[in-house]
Each structure stands twice: as structure tokens, then as C-alpha cells.
Amino acid sequence: MNARKPGFDRWQIAAAYLNQPLFVQEKPVCFNPFKFRRDYKVQALERCWQLDYKT
């Protein structure tokens, strides 16, 4: 059984939150970390789904 460390996702999301591009109109800055976490996970799932799905 391959167990992952539970804190890894938190640090990865925290790093992405702190490295948000400022002053970019295409991607607005999210100041709420809980909303950012939700959006980040949704985008990650969409990327994985697009990689798995082949037309």
C-alpha cells in the first residue's frame, strides 16, 4: 500500500497561493485562501481529466 503524507497538498497549495501573479488581467488574484484552495483543486481535477480523456 502506498500512503501519501497528508501535509504535502497543503504545502503545494500554499506555495501556489503565495506565488500568484499580481496585476495580470487574465487571471485575477484570489485573496481568500479557502476559495483559492477550492479553485486550485477544481483546476487540478480538470487538468487530470483532460490528460486522461483522449478524443
C-alpha positions as CSV (number, residue, x, y, z in Angstrom):
1,M,0.0,0.0,0.0
2,N,1.4,3.4,-1.0
3,A,0.4,6.0,1.6
4,R,1.0,9.7,0.9
5,K,1.9,12.3,3.5
6,P,-1.3,14.4,4.3
7,G,0.6,17.7,4.5
8,F,2.1,17.6,1.0
9,D,-1.0,19.0,-0.7
10,R,-1.2,21.8,1.9
11,W,2.3,23.0,1.2
12,Q,1.9,22.7,-2.6
13,I,-1.4,24.7,-2.4
14,A,0.2,27.3,0.0
15,A,3.1,27.8,-2.4
16,A,0.8,28.3,-5.3
17,Y,-1.3,30.7,-3.3
18,L,1.8,32.8,-2.4
19,N,3.1,32.7,-6.0
20,Q,0.0,34.1,-7.6
21,P,0.8,36.6,-10.4
22,L,-0.2,40.1,-9.4
23,F,-1.5,42.7,-11.9
24,V,-2.5,40.1,-14.6
25,Q,-5.9,40.8,-16.0
26,E,-6.4,37.3,-17.5
27,K,-6.1,35.7,-14.0
28,P,-7.4,37.7,-11.1
29,V,-5.8,37.4,-7.7
30,C,-7.7,35.5,-5.1
31,F,-7.2,36.9,-1.6
32,N,-9.3,34.3,0.2
33,P,-7.1,31.2,0.8
34,F,-10.1,28.9,1.3
35,K,-11.6,29.9,-2.0
36,F,-8.2,29.6,-3.7
37,R,-7.8,26.1,-2.3
38,R,-11.2,25.1,-3.7
39,D,-10.4,26.6,-7.1
40,Y,-6.9,25.1,-7.2
41,K,-8.3,21.6,-6.5
42,V,-11.0,22.0,-9.2
43,Q,-8.4,23.2,-11.7
44,A,-6.2,20.2,-10.8
45,L,-9.0,17.8,-11.4
46,E,-9.9,19.4,-14.7
47,R,-6.2,19.1,-15.8
48,C,-6.1,15.4,-14.8
49,W,-9.4,14.8,-16.6
50,Q,-8.1,16.4,-19.8
51,L,-5.0,14.3,-19.7
52,D,-6.9,11.1,-19.2
53,Y,-9.5,11.9,-21.8
54,K,-8.4,11.4,-25.4
55,T,-10.6,12.2,-28.4
